């Protein structure tokens, strides 16, 4: 099998599952063990995977702590499916807005190395993409939210009002008949400002968020292009 094909297969498997042993990759992909090991070595050199004893895992640019570390692992498979659906909407050359939150973080990881421009107010999203030269990253200024990795406040709002986006992806803490909600009002305010500058807006949230409400109202159900769920 050509080198590029093996690399792509192994990377796709890691993106879907987070980590895998060499024996698992051999069985699942039908590749020779030596081919898998060489692919993992190349992916590690490109900063896309981290080698471990007997296998590898998807590269983690940020060592998360607290709530974010916990949230990244909740409904993990659902969030990865949502992120994969969202990534399929992104085309080369697009300018893509990405807010904070665990599902948006999974999306950012799938866009590593893509020839796109990413605009974000989440410092962790920026760091997730920092070493991939084809992916340009623009970070809004502002004050770091005490409850997340997002930059908020007047400077973030001022910067958001000046961007132009092809797509905007945002997370949600709660969703009900009234619409989509974020953890707090500062986060929701920046997301609303970015929404006004985007041609299409998608909310990334698993179905467990339905029936919940949080402090920051983002948008009514019919004010976005779509809600991307795991189903």
PyMOL commands that set and color helices and strands:
alter all, ss='L'
color gray80, all
select helices_A, chain A and resi 3-17+22-29+33-45+66-73+76-87+102-110+123-128+154-160+185-195+207-209+221-223
alter helices_A, ss='H'
color red, helices_A
select strands_A, chain A and resi 19-21+49-52+55-58+95-98+117-120+136-139+143-144+151-152+165-171+174-176+179-182+198-204+216-219+226-228
alter strands_A, ss='S'
color yellow, strands_A
deselect
rebuild
show_as cartoon
